[in-house]
């Protein structure tokens, strides 16, 4: 097999894989903004303000982890 057909097959497989992964990901039901929410003060989200979307008990737990 020459390199021309190999490249075409590889590109087609890559495009089909990307399309399949993209459509599967779009149908998982994850709400927009889910990954933007700060839950555990990670990746620069650490502040003294209350974290939205979690209970007061979990907020106190995360604050106690920061103090250690």
MIMARNU-867094 format. One record per residue: residue number from 1; residue in three letters; x, y, z of N, C-alpha, C, O in turn. Coordinates in nm, 3 decimals, m for minus. Layout:
<sites>
<site><i>NUM</i><aa>ALA</aa><n_X>X</n_X><n_Y>Y</n_Y><n_Z>Z</n_Z><ca_X>X</ca_X><ca_Y>Y</ca_Y><ca_Z>Z</ca_Z><c_X>X</c_X><c_Y>Y</c_Y><c_Z>Z</c_Z><o_X>X</o_X><o_Y>Y</o_Y><o_Z>Z</o_Z></site>
...
</sites>
This chain:
<sites>
<site><i>1</i><aa>UNK</aa><n_X>0.084</n_X><n_Y>m0.117</n_Y><n_Z>0.000</n_Z><ca_X>0.000</ca_X><ca_Y>0.000</ca_Y><ca_Z>0.000</ca_Z><c_X>0.089</c_X><c_Y>0.124</c_Y><c_Z>0.000</c_Z><o_X>0.184</o_X><o_Y>0.133</o_Y><o_Z>0.078</o_Z></site>
<site><i>2</i><aa>UNK</aa><n_X>0.059</n_X><n_Y>0.217</n_Y><n_Z>m0.086</n_Z><ca_X>0.138</ca_X><ca_Y>0.340</ca_Y><ca_Z>m0.094</ca_Z><c_X>0.100</c_X><c_Y>0.434</c_Y><c_Z>0.019</c_Z><o_X>m0.001</o_X><o_Y>0.415</o_Y><o_Z>0.086</o_Z></site>
<site><i>3</i><aa>UNK</aa><n_X>0.183</n_X><n_Y>0.536</n_Y><n_Z>0.040</n_Z><ca_X>0.158</ca_X><ca_Y>0.627</ca_Y><ca_Z>0.152</ca_Z><c_X>0.036</c_X><c_Y>0.717</c_Y><c_Z>0.129</c_Z><o_X>m0.024</o_X><o_Y>0.763</o_Y><o_Z>0.226</o_Z></site>
<site><i>4</i><aa>UNK</aa><n_X>m0.001</n_X><n_Y>0.743</n_Y><n_Z>0.006</n_Z><ca_X>m0.117</ca_X><ca_Y>0.827</ca_Y><ca_Z>m0.023</ca_Z><c_X>m0.247</c_X><c_Y>0.772</c_Y><c_Z>0.033</c_Z><o_X>m0.316</o_X><o_Y>0.843</o_Y><o_Z>0.106</o_Z></site>
<site><i>5</i><aa>UNK</aa><n_X>m0.282</n_X><n_Y>0.647</n_Y><n_Z>0.001</n_Z><ca_X>m0.404</ca_X><ca_Y>0.589</ca_Y><ca_Z>0.058</ca_Z><c_X>m0.399</c_X><c_Y>0.574</c_Y><c_Z>0.210</c_Z><o_X>m0.502</o_X><o_Y>0.585</o_Y><o_Z>0.276</o_Z></site>
<site><i>6</i><aa>UNK</aa><n_X>m0.280</n_X><n_Y>0.548</n_Y><n_Z>0.266</n_Z><ca_X>m0.267</ca_X><ca_Y>0.536</ca_Y><ca_Z>0.411</ca_Z><c_X>m0.304</c_X><c_Y>0.668</c_Y><c_Z>0.479</c_Z><o_X>m0.373</o_X><o_Y>0.669</o_Y><o_Z>0.580</o_Z></site>
<site><i>7</i><aa>UNK</aa><n_X>m0.257</n_X><n_Y>0.777</n_Y><n_Z>0.423</n_Z><ca_X>m0.285</ca_X><ca_Y>0.908</ca_Y><ca_Z>0.481</ca_Z><c_X>m0.435</c_X><c_Y>0.938</c_Y><c_Z>0.473</c_Z><o_X>m0.493</o_X><o_Y>0.992</o_Y><o_Z>0.567</o_Z></site>
<site><i>8</i><aa>UNK</aa><n_X>m0.497</n_X><n_Y>0.904</n_Y><n_Z>0.361</n_Z><ca_X>m0.641</ca_X><ca_Y>0.928</ca_Y><ca_Z>0.346</ca_Z><c_X>m0.719</c_X><c_Y>0.846</c_Y><c_Z>0.448</c_Z><o_X>m0.813</o_X><o_Y>0.898</o_Y><o_Z>0.509</o_Z></site>
<site><i>9</i><aa>UNK</aa><n_X>m0.682</n_X><n_Y>0.721</n_Y><n_Z>0.468</n_Z><ca_X>m0.751</ca_X><ca_Y>0.636</ca_Y><ca_Z>0.565</ca_Z><c_X>m0.732</c_X><c_Y>0.691</c_Y><c_Z>0.706</c_Z><o_X>m0.828</o_X><o_Y>0.695</o_Y><o_Z>0.783</o_Z></site>
<site><i>10</i><aa>UNK</aa><n_X>m0.612</n_X><n_Y>0.734</n_Y><n_Z>0.740</n_Z><ca_X>m0.586</ca_X><ca_Y>0.789</ca_Y><ca_Z>0.873</ca_Z><c_X>m0.667</c_X><c_Y>0.916</c_Y><c_Z>0.897</c_Z><o_X>m0.724</o_X><o_Y>0.934</o_Y><o_Z>1.005</o_Z></site>
<site><i>11</i><aa>UNK</aa><n_X>m0.674</n_X><n_Y>1.003</n_Y><n_Z>0.798</n_Z><ca_X>m0.751</ca_X><ca_Y>1.127</ca_Y><ca_Z>0.812</ca_Z><c_X>m0.899</c_X><c_Y>1.096</c_Y><c_Z>0.827</c_Z><o_X>m0.967</o_X><o_Y>1.158</o_Y><o_Z>0.909</o_Z></site>
<site><i>12</i><aa>UNK</aa><n_X>m0.951</n_X><n_Y>1.002</n_Y><n_Z>0.749</n_Z><ca_X>m1.092</ca_X><ca_Y>0.965</ca_Y><ca_Z>0.760</ca_Z><c_X>m1.125</c_X><c_Y>0.905</c_Y><c_Z>0.897</c_Z><o_X>m1.229</o_X><o_Y>0.936</o_Y><o_Z>0.955</o_Z></site>
<site><i>13</i><aa>UNK</aa><n_X>m1.037</n_X><n_Y>0.821</n_Y><n_Z>0.947</n_Z><ca_X>m1.059</ca_X><ca_Y>0.762</ca_Y><ca_Z>1.080</ca_Z><c_X>m1.055</c_X><c_Y>0.871</c_Y><c_Z>1.186</c_Z><o_X>m1.137</o_X><o_Y>0.870</o_Y><o_Z>1.278</o_Z></site>
<site><i>14</i><aa>UNK</aa><n_X>m0.961</n_X><n_Y>0.965</n_Y><n_Z>1.176</n_Z><ca_X>m0.952</ca_X><ca_Y>1.075</ca_Y><ca_Z>1.272</ca_Z><c_X>m1.078</c_X><c_Y>1.161</c_Y><c_Z>1.269</c_Z><o_X>m1.129</o_X><o_Y>1.199</o_Y><o_Z>1.375</o_Z></site>
<site><i>15</i><aa>UNK</aa><n_X>m1.128</n_X><n_Y>1.193</n_Y><n_Z>1.152</n_Z><ca_X>m1.248</ca_X><ca_Y>1.275</ca_Y><ca_Z>1.141</ca_Z><c_X>m1.371</c_X><c_Y>1.203</c_Y><c_Z>1.196</c_Z><o_X>m1.453</o_X><o_Y>1.262</o_Y><o_Z>1.266</o_Z></site>
<site><i>16</i><aa>UNK</aa><n_X>m1.384</n_X><n_Y>1.075</n_Y><n_Z>1.164</n_Z><ca_X>m1.497</ca_X><ca_Y>0.997</ca_Y><ca_Z>1.216</ca_Z><c_X>m1.489</c_X><c_Y>0.985</c_Y><c_Z>1.368</c_Z><o_X>m1.592</o_X><o_Y>0.992</o_Y><o_Z>1.436</o_Z></site>
<site><i>17</i><aa>UNK</aa><n_X>m1.370</n_X><n_Y>0.966</n_Y><n_Z>1.422</n_Z><ca_X>m1.353</ca_X><ca_Y>0.957</ca_Y><ca_Z>1.567</ca_Z><c_X>m1.388</c_X><c_Y>1.088</c_Y><c_Z>1.635</c_Z><o_X>m1.455</o_X><o_Y>1.089</o_Y><o_Z>1.738</o_Z></site>
<site><i>18</i><aa>UNK</aa><n_X>m1.344</n_X><n_Y>1.199</n_Y><n_Z>1.578</n_Z><ca_X>m1.375</ca_X><ca_Y>1.330</ca_Y><ca_Z>1.634</ca_Z><c_X>m1.526</c_X><c_Y>1.354</c_Y><c_Z>1.631</c_Z><o_X>m1.584</o_X><o_Y>1.398</o_Y><o_Z>1.731</o_Z></site>
<site><i>19</i><aa>UNK</aa><n_X>m1.588</n_X><n_Y>1.326</n_Y><n_Z>1.519</n_Z><ca_X>m1.732</ca_X><ca_Y>1.347</ca_Y><ca_Z>1.506</ca_Z><c_X>m1.810</c_X><c_Y>1.260</c_Y><c_Z>1.605</c_Z><o_X>m1.904</o_X><o_Y>1.306</o_Y><o_Z>1.669</o_Z></site>
<site><i>20</i><aa>UNK</aa><n_X>m1.770</n_X><n_Y>1.134</n_Y><n_Z>1.617</n_Z><ca_X>m1.838</ca_X><ca_Y>1.044</ca_Y><ca_Z>1.710</ca_Z><c_X>m1.822</c_X><c_Y>1.088</c_Y><c_Z>1.854</c_Z><o_X>m1.918</o_X><o_Y>1.085</o_Y><o_Z>1.931</o_Z></site>
<site><i>21</i><aa>UNK</aa><n_X>m1.703</n_X><n_Y>1.129</n_Y><n_Z>1.892</n_Z><ca_X>m1.680</ca_X><ca_Y>1.177</ca_Y><ca_Z>2.028</ca_Z><c_X>m1.753</c_X><c_Y>1.306</c_Y><c_Z>2.056</c_Z><o_X>m1.804</o_X><o_Y>1.326</o_Y><o_Z>2.166</o_Z></site>
<site><i>22</i><aa>UNK</aa><n_X>m1.759</n_X><n_Y>1.393</n_Y><n_Z>1.958</n_Z><ca_X>m1.828</ca_X><ca_Y>1.521</ca_Y><ca_Z>1.975</ca_Z><c_X>m1.978</c_X><c_Y>1.500</c_Y><c_Z>1.991</c_Z><o_X>m2.040</o_X><o_Y>1.562</o_Y><o_Z>2.078</o_Z></site>
<site><i>23</i><aa>UNK</aa><n_X>m2.037</n_X><n_Y>1.415</n_Y><n_Z>1.910</n_Z><ca_X>m2.181</ca_X><ca_Y>1.393</ca_Y><ca_Z>1.921</ca_Z><c_X>m2.217</c_X><c_Y>1.318</c_Y><c_Z>2.049</c_Z><o_X>m2.321</o_X><o_Y>1.345</o_Y><o_Z>2.109</o_Z></site>
<site><i>24</i><aa>UNK</aa><n_X>m2.132</n_X><n_Y>1.227</n_Y><n_Z>2.092</n_Z><ca_X>m2.156</ca_X><ca_Y>1.156</ca_Y><ca_Z>2.218</ca_Z><c_X>m2.148</c_X><c_Y>1.253</c_Y><c_Z>2.335</c_Z><o_X>m2.230</o_X><o_Y>1.248</o_Y><o_Z>2.426</o_Z></site>
<site><i>25</i><aa>UNK</aa><n_X>m2.049</n_X><n_Y>1.341</n_Y><n_Z>2.332</n_Z><ca_X>m2.033</ca_X><ca_Y>1.439</ca_Y><ca_Z>2.439</ca_Z><c_X>m2.149</c_X><c_Y>1.536</c_Y><c_Z>2.444</c_Z><o_X>m2.190</o_X><o_Y>1.578</o_Y><o_Z>2.552</o_Z></site>
<site><i>26</i><aa>UNK</aa><n_X>m2.202</n_X><n_Y>1.573</n_Y><n_Z>2.330</n_Z><ca_X>m2.313</ca_X><ca_Y>1.668</ca_Y><ca_Z>2.326</ca_Z><c_X>m2.441</c_X><c_Y>1.608</c_Y><c_Z>2.382</c_Z><o_X>m2.532</o_X><o_Y>1.683</o_Y><o_Z>2.421</o_Z></site>
<site><i>27</i><aa>UNK</aa><n_X>m2.452</n_X><n_Y>1.477</n_Y><n_Z>2.388</n_Z><ca_X>m2.575</ca_X><ca_Y>1.412</ca_Y><ca_Z>2.433</ca_Z><c_X>m2.566</c_X><c_Y>1.356</c_Y><c_Z>2.575</c_Z><o_X>m2.652</o_X><o_Y>1.279</o_Y><o_Z>2.616</o_Z></site>
<site><i>28</i><aa>UNK</aa><n_X>m2.463</n_X><n_Y>1.393</n_Y><n_Z>2.650</n_Z><ca_X>m2.447</ca_X><ca_Y>1.338</ca_Y><ca_Z>2.785</ca_Z><c_X>m2.536</c_X><c_Y>1.406</c_Y><c_Z>2.887</c_Z><o_X>m2.557</o_X><o_Y>1.350</o_Y><o_Z>2.995</o_Z></site>
<site><i>29</i><aa>UNK</aa><n_X>m2.588</n_X><n_Y>1.524</n_Y><n_Z>2.858</n_Z><ca_X>m2.678</ca_X><ca_Y>1.591</ca_Y><ca_Z>2.951</ca_Z><c_X>m2.608</c_X><c_Y>1.683</c_Y><c_Z>3.050</c_Z><o_X>m2.671</o_X><o_Y>1.731</o_Y><o_Z>3.144</o_Z></site>
<site><i>30</i><aa>UNK</aa><n_X>m2.481</n_X><n_Y>1.708</n_Y><n_Z>3.031</n_Z><ca_X>m2.411</ca_X><ca_Y>1.800</ca_Y><ca_Z>3.119</ca_Z><c_X>m2.460</c_X><c_Y>1.941</c_Y><c_Z>3.092</c_Z><o_X>m2.464</o_X><o_Y>1.985</o_Y><o_Z>2.977</o_Z></site>
<site><i>31</i><aa>UNK</aa><n_X>m2.498</n_X><n_Y>2.012</n_Y><n_Z>3.197</n_Z><ca_X>m2.552</ca_X><ca_Y>2.146</ca_Y><ca_Z>3.181</ca_Z><c_X>m2.442</c_X><c_Y>2.245</c_Y><c_Z>3.144</c_Z><o_X>m2.328</o_X><o_Y>2.230</o_Y><o_Z>3.189</o_Z></site>
<site><i>32</i><aa>UNK</aa><n_X>m2.474</n_X><n_Y>2.345</n_Y><n_Z>3.064</n_Z><ca_X>m2.376</ca_X><ca_Y>2.448</ca_Y><ca_Z>3.032</ca_Z><c_X>m2.330</c_X><c_Y>2.520</c_Y><c_Z>3.159</c_Z><o_X>m2.412</o_X><o_Y>2.553</o_Y><o_Z>3.245</o_Z></site>
<site><i>33</i><aa>UNK</aa><n_X>m2.202</n_X><n_Y>2.544</n_Y><n_Z>3.169</n_Z><ca_X>m2.147</ca_X><ca_Y>2.612</ca_Y><ca_Z>3.286</ca_Z><c_X>m2.110</c_X><c_Y>2.519</c_Y><c_Z>3.399</c_Z><o_X>m2.063</o_X><o_Y>2.565</o_Y><o_Z>3.503</o_Z></site>
<site><i>34</i><aa>UNK</aa><n_X>m2.131</n_X><n_Y>2.388</n_Y><n_Z>3.382</n_Z><ca_X>m2.101</ca_X><ca_Y>2.294</ca_Y><ca_Z>3.489</ca_Z><c_X>m1.952</c_X><c_Y>2.296</c_Y><c_Z>3.524</c_Z><o_X>m1.917</o_X><o_Y>2.293</o_Y><o_Z>3.642</o_Z></site>
<site><i>35</i><aa>UNK</aa><n_X>m1.867</n_X><n_Y>2.300</n_Y><n_Z>3.424</n_Z><ca_X>m1.724</ca_X><ca_Y>2.296</ca_Y><ca_Z>3.450</ca_Z><c_X>m1.668</c_X><c_Y>2.432</c_Y><c_Z>3.489</c_Z><o_X>m1.551</o_X><o_Y>2.441</o_Y><o_Z>3.527</o_Z></site>
<site><i>36</i><aa>UNK</aa><n_X>m1.748</n_X><n_Y>2.537</n_Y><n_Z>3.479</n_Z><ca_X>m1.702</ca_X><ca_Y>2.670</ca_Y><ca_Z>3.521</ca_Z><c_X>m1.726</c_X><c_Y>2.693</c_Y><c_Z>3.669</c_Z><o_X>m1.669</o_X><o_Y>2.787</o_Y><o_Z>3.726</o_Z></site>
<site><i>37</i><aa>UNK</aa><n_X>m1.808</n_X><n_Y>2.611</n_Y><n_Z>3.733</n_Z><ca_X>m1.841</ca_X><ca_Y>2.630</ca_Y><ca_Z>3.874</ca_Z><c_X>m1.721</c_X><c_Y>2.591</c_Y><c_Z>3.961</c_Z><o_X>m1.658</o_X><o_Y>2.488</o_Y><o_Z>3.938</o_Z></site>
<site><i>38</i><aa>UNK</aa><n_X>m1.693</n_X><n_Y>2.674</n_Y><n_Z>4.059</n_Z><ca_X>m1.585</ca_X><ca_Y>2.644</ca_Y><ca_Z>4.153</ca_Z><c_X>m1.645</c_X><c_Y>2.564</c_Y><c_Z>4.267</c_Z><o_X>m1.735</o_X><o_Y>2.612</o_Y><o_Z>4.336</o_Z></site>
<site><i>39</i><aa>UNK</aa><n_X>m1.597</n_X><n_Y>2.443</n_Y><n_Z>4.286</n_Z><ca_X>m1.654</ca_X><ca_Y>2.358</ca_Y><ca_Z>4.390</ca_Z><c_X>m1.559</c_X><c_Y>2.337</c_Y><c_Z>4.508</c_Z><o_X>m1.603</o_X><o_Y>2.335</o_Y><o_Z>4.623</o_Z></site>
<site><i>40</i><aa>UNK</aa><n_X>m1.432</n_X><n_Y>2.323</n_Y><n_Z>4.481</n_Z><ca_X>m1.340</ca_X><ca_Y>2.288</ca_Y><ca_Z>4.589</ca_Z><c_X>m1.223</c_X><c_Y>2.384</c_Y><c_Z>4.597</c_Z><o_X>m1.115</o_X><o_Y>2.347</o_Y><o_Z>4.644</o_Z></site>
<site><i>41</i><aa>UNK</aa><n_X>m1.242</n_X><n_Y>2.505</n_Y><n_Z>4.552</n_Z><ca_X>m1.139</ca_X><ca_Y>2.608</ca_Y><ca_Z>4.559</ca_Z><c_X>m1.011</c_X><c_Y>2.564</c_Y><c_Z>4.487</c_Z><o_X>m0.901</o_X><o_Y>2.599</o_Y><o_Z>4.530</o_Z></site>
<site><i>42</i><aa>UNK</aa><n_X>m1.025</n_X><n_Y>2.490</n_Y><n_Z>4.381</n_Z><ca_X>m0.910</ca_X><ca_Y>2.447</ca_Y><ca_Z>4.303</ca_Z><c_X>m0.889</c_X><c_Y>2.536</c_Y><c_Z>4.183</c_Z><o_X>m0.982</o_X><o_Y>2.604</o_Y><o_Z>4.138</o_Z></site>
<site><i>43</i><aa>UNK</aa><n_X>m0.772</n_X><n_Y>2.537</n_Y><n_Z>4.131</n_Z><ca_X>m0.736</ca_X><ca_Y>2.613</ca_Y><ca_Z>4.011</ca_Z><c_X>m0.768</c_X><c_Y>2.761</c_Y><c_Z>4.023</c_Z><o_X>m0.830</o_X><o_Y>2.819</o_Y><o_Z>3.934</o_Z></site>
<site><i>44</i><aa>UNK</aa><n_X>m0.727</n_X><n_Y>2.821</n_Y><n_Z>4.132</n_Z><ca_X>m0.742</ca_X><ca_Y>2.964</ca_Y><ca_Z>4.148</ca_Z><c_X>m0.878</c_X><c_Y>3.007</c_Y><c_Z>4.196</c_Z><o_X>m0.908</o_X><o_Y>3.127</o_Y><o_Z>4.196</o_Z></site>
<site><i>45</i><aa>UNK</aa><n_X>m0.961</n_X><n_Y>2.916</n_Y><n_Z>4.235</n_Z><ca_X>m1.093</ca_X><ca_Y>2.953</ca_Y><ca_Z>4.281</ca_Z><c_X>m1.102</c_X><c_Y>2.975</c_Y><c_Z>4.429</c_Z><o_X>m1.211</o_X><o_Y>2.998</o_Y><o_Z>4.482</o_Z></site>
<site><i>46</i><aa>UNK</aa><n_X>m0.990</n_X><n_Y>2.969</n_Y><n_Z>4.498</n_Z><ca_X>m0.993</ca_X><ca_Y>2.980</ca_Y><ca_Z>4.643</ca_Z><c_X>m1.014</c_X><c_Y>3.122</c_Y><c_Z>4.688</c_Z><o_X>m0.934</o_X><o_Y>3.211</o_Y><o_Z>4.659</o_Z></site>
<site><i>47</i><aa>UNK</aa><n_X>m1.119</n_X><n_Y>3.144</n_Y><n_Z>4.757</n_Z><ca_X>m1.148</ca_X><ca_Y>3.274</ca_Y><ca_Z>4.813</ca_Z><c_X>m1.227</c_X><c_Y>3.256</c_Y><c_Z>4.940</c_Z><o_X>m1.265</o_X><o_Y>3.144</o_Y><o_Z>4.974</o_Z></site>
<site><i>48</i><aa>UNK</aa><n_X>m1.250</n_X><n_Y>3.362</n_Y><n_Z>5.009</n_Z><ca_X>m1.323</ca_X><ca_Y>3.350</ca_Y><ca_Z>5.134</ca_Z><c_X>m1.474</c_X><c_Y>3.357</c_Y><c_Z>5.113</c_Z><o_X>m1.550</o_X><o_Y>3.337</o_Y><o_Z>5.208</o_Z></site>
<site><i>49</i><aa>UNK</aa><n_X>m1.517</n_X><n_Y>3.385</n_Y><n_Z>4.991</n_Z><ca_X>m1.661</ca_X><ca_Y>3.394</ca_Y><ca_Z>4.965</ca_Z><c_X>m1.723</c_X><c_Y>3.254</c_Y><c_Z>4.962</c_Z><o_X>m1.653</o_X><o_Y>3.153</o_Y><o_Z>4.947</o_Z></site>
<site><i>50</i><aa>UNK</aa><n_X>m1.855</n_X><n_Y>3.251</n_Y><n_Z>4.979</n_Z><ca_X>m1.927</ca_X><ca_Y>3.123</ca_Y><ca_Z>4.975</ca_Z><c_X>m1.929</c_X><c_Y>3.072</c_Y><c_Z>4.832</c_Z><o_X>m1.954</o_X><o_Y>3.148</o_Y><o_Z>4.738</o_Z></site>
<site><i>51</i><aa>UNK</aa><n_X>m1.905</n_X><n_Y>2.946</n_Y><n_Z>4.817</n_Z><ca_X>m1.904</ca_X><ca_Y>2.883</ca_Y><ca_Z>4.686</ca_Z><c_X>m2.048</c_X><c_Y>2.849</c_Y><c_Z>4.650</c_Z><o_X>m2.119</o_X><o_Y>2.787</o_Y><o_Z>4.728</o_Z></site>
<site><i>52</i><aa>UNK</aa><n_X>m2.091</n_X><n_Y>2.889</n_Y><n_Z>4.533</n_Z><ca_X>m2.228</ca_X><ca_Y>2.865</ca_Y><ca_Z>4.489</ca_Z><c_X>m2.246</c_X><c_Y>2.719</c_Y><c_Z>4.449</c_Z><o_X>m2.156</o_X><o_Y>2.657</o_Y><o_Z>4.393</o_Z></site>
<site><i>53</i><aa>UNK</aa><n_X>m2.362</n_X><n_Y>2.666</n_Y><n_Z>4.477</n_Z><ca_X>m2.397</ca_X><ca_Y>2.532</ca_Y><ca_Z>4.432</ca_Z><c_X>m2.367</c_X><c_Y>2.422</c_Y><c_Z>4.532</c_Z><o_X>m2.393</o_X><o_Y>2.306</o_Y><o_Z>4.502</o_Z></site>
<site><i>54</i><aa>UNK</aa><n_X>m2.313</n_X><n_Y>2.454</n_Y><n_Z>4.649</n_Z><ca_X>m2.289</ca_X><ca_Y>2.351</ca_Y><ca_Z>4.750</ca_Z><c_X>m2.353</c_X><c_Y>2.395</c_Y><c_Z>4.881</c_Z><o_X>m2.383</o_X><o_Y>2.513</o_Y><o_Z>4.900</o_Z></site>
<site><i>55</i><aa>UNK</aa><n_X>m2.373</n_X><n_Y>2.301</n_Y><n_Z>4.970</n_Z><ca_X>m2.438</ca_X><ca_Y>2.330</ca_Y><ca_Z>5.097</ca_Z><c_X>m2.341</c_X><c_Y>2.403</c_Y><c_Z>5.190</c_Z><o_X>m2.221</o_X><o_Y>2.409</o_Y><o_Z>5.165</o_Z></site>
<site><i>56</i><aa>UNK</aa><n_X>m2.397</n_X><n_Y>2.459</n_Y><n_Z>5.297</n_Z><ca_X>m2.314</ca_X><ca_Y>2.530</ca_Y><ca_Z>5.396</ca_Z><c_X>m2.216</c_X><c_Y>2.435</c_Y><c_Z>5.462</c_Z><o_X>m2.102</o_X><o_Y>2.473</o_Y><o_Z>5.491</o_Z></site>
<site><i>57</i><aa>UNK</aa><n_X>m2.258</n_X><n_Y>2.310</n_Y><n_Z>5.486</n_Z><ca_X>m2.168</ca_X><ca_Y>2.212</ca_Y><ca_Z>5.548</ca_Z><c_X>m2.047</c_X><c_Y>2.184</c_Y><c_Z>5.460</c_Z><o_X>m1.934</o_X><o_Y>2.179</o_Y><o_Z>5.507</o_Z></site>
<site><i>58</i><aa>UNK</aa><n_X>m2.073</n_X><n_Y>2.166</n_Y><n_Z>5.329</n_Z><ca_X>m1.961</ca_X><ca_Y>2.140</ca_Y><ca_Z>5.237</ca_Z><c_X>m1.872</c_X><c_Y>2.263</c_Y><c_Z>5.226</c_Z><o_X>m1.750</o_X><o_Y>2.250</o_Y><o_Z>5.215</o_Z></site>
<site><i>59</i><aa>UNK</aa><n_X>m1.930</n_X><n_Y>2.382</n_Y><n_Z>5.229</n_Z><ca_X>m1.851</ca_X><ca_Y>2.504</ca_Y><ca_Z>5.223</ca_Z><c_X>m1.758</c_X><c_Y>2.513</c_Y><c_Z>5.345</c_Z><o_X>m1.641</o_X><o_Y>2.548</o_Y><o_Z>5.332</o_Z></site>
<site><i>60</i><aa>UNK</aa><n_X>m1.811</n_X><n_Y>2.483</n_Y><n_Z>5.462</n_Z><ca_X>m1.729</ca_X><ca_Y>2.484</ca_Y><ca_Z>5.584</ca_Z><c_X>m1.618</c_X><c_Y>2.379</c_Y><c_Z>5.575</c_Z><o_X>m1.506</o_X><o_Y>2.403</o_Y><o_Z>5.620</o_Z></site>
<site><i>61</i><aa>UNK</aa><n_X>m1.649</n_X><n_Y>2.263</n_Y><n_Z>5.519</n_Z><ca_X>m1.549</ca_X><ca_Y>2.158</ca_Y><ca_Z>5.504</ca_Z><c_X>m1.435</c_X><c_Y>2.203</c_Y><c_Z>5.414</c_Z><o_X>m1.318</o_X><o_Y>2.183</o_Y><o_Z>5.446</o_Z></site>
<site><i>62</i><aa>UNK</aa><n_X>m1.469</n_X><n_Y>2.265</n_Y><n_Z>5.300</n_Z><ca_X>m1.365</ca_X><ca_Y>2.312</ca_Y><ca_Z>5.209</ca_Z><c_X>m1.284</c_X><c_Y>2.426</c_Y><c_Z>5.271</c_Z><o_X>m1.163</o_X><o_Y>2.435</o_Y><o_Z>5.249</o_Z></site>
<site><i>63</i><aa>UNK</aa><n_X>m1.349</n_X><n_Y>2.511</n_Y><n_Z>5.349</n_Z><ca_X>m1.276</ca_X><ca_Y>2.618</ca_Y><ca_Z>5.416</ca_Z><c_X>m1.179</c_X><c_Y>2.560</c_Y><c_Z>5.519</c_Z><o_X>m1.068</o_X><o_Y>2.611</o_Y><o_Z>5.536</o_Z></site>
<site><i>64</i><aa>UNK</aa><n_X>m1.220</n_X><n_Y>2.453</n_Y><n_Z>5.589</n_Z><ca_X>m1.130</ca_X><ca_Y>2.391</ca_Y><ca_Z>5.686</ca_Z><c_X>m1.011</c_X><c_Y>2.325</c_Y><c_Z>5.616</c_Z><o_X>m0.902</o_X><o_Y>2.319</o_Y><o_Z>5.673</o_Z></site>
<site><i>65</i><aa>UNK</aa><n_X>m1.030</n_X><n_Y>2.275</n_Y><n_Z>5.496</n_Z><ca_X>m0.917</ca_X><ca_Y>2.218</ca_Y><ca_Z>5.423</ca_Z><c_X>m0.815</c_X><c_Y>2.324</c_Y><c_Z>5.385</c_Z><o_X>m0.695</o_X><o_Y>2.298</o_Y><o_Z>5.384</o_Z></site>
<site><i>66</i><aa>UNK</aa><n_X>m0.863</n_X><n_Y>2.443</n_Y><n_Z>5.353</n_Z><ca_X>m0.772</ca_X><ca_Y>2.552</ca_Y><ca_Z>5.317</ca_Z><c_X>m0.688</c_X><c_Y>2.597</c_Y><c_Z>5.433</c_Z><o_X>m0.574</o_X><o_Y>2.641</o_Y><o_Z>5.414</o_Z></site>
<site><i>67</i><aa>UNK</aa><n_X>m0.743</n_X><n_Y>2.588</n_Y><n_Z>5.557</n_Z><ca_X>m0.673</ca_X><ca_Y>2.638</ca_Y><ca_Z>5.674</ca_Z><c_X>m0.559</c_X><c_Y>2.548</c_Y><c_Z>5.718</c_Z><o_X>m0.468</o_X><o_Y>2.595</o_Y><o_Z>5.786</o_Z></site>
<site><i>68</i><aa>UNK</aa><n_X>m0.561</n_X><n_Y>2.421</n_Y><n_Z>5.679</n_Z><ca_X>m0.456</ca_X><ca_Y>2.327</ca_Y><ca_Z>5.723</ca_Z><c_X>m0.324</c_X><c_Y>2.354</c_Y><c_Z>5.663</c_Z><o_X>m0.228</o_X><o_Y>2.283</o_Y><o_Z>5.691</o_Z></site>
</sites>
